Amino acid sequence: MSRRSGRRRRSMPAAHPYERTDRVAQLVRGVVASEMERLDEAFDGIVITGVDVDRELSAAVVHYDVRDQESDETAAAAFETHHHRLQRALGTATSLRRTPALRFRRDRGVIEAERIEDLLAALSDPQPESPPSDPRLDTAAERDEGS
């Protein structure tokens, strides 16, 4: 038996404390946001809320939000118009072997959060309600008036 067999192996510390997909997502977010500022005024009022990159690093979904509902259609058209420029900027700015294909989606989480806030606000504003009418009382009152 050799002396080494009794030793425990030390594991190598991780070079990065988070996943590669997370690092690529942050990189995509930064490149797309800076390119949006440079490209077109149609991107004014659009905020990148997050980026999801798949495990193979072949696709990235860029989630965005807009200030108001009217800007939603303008934002979608701007992303469609400048899709190839944003994709090319990502390829130029990164040293990835293969750059993820970009897709753009409105962030549903923000929309749902606004809907929940509206519902909670409606619950906190008490509306004066009329007492529920009992059909039995209505017919009894009508009989008393008819006598």
Buried (B, 14 or more C-beta within 10 A) or exposed (E): EEEEEEEEEEEEEEEEEEEEBEEBBEBBBBBBBEBBEEBEEBBBBBBBBEBBBEEEBEEBBBBBBBEEEEBBEBBBEBBEEBBEBBBEBBBEBBEEEEBBEBEBEBBEEBEEEEEEEEEEEEEEEEEEEEEEEEEEEEEEEEEEEEE
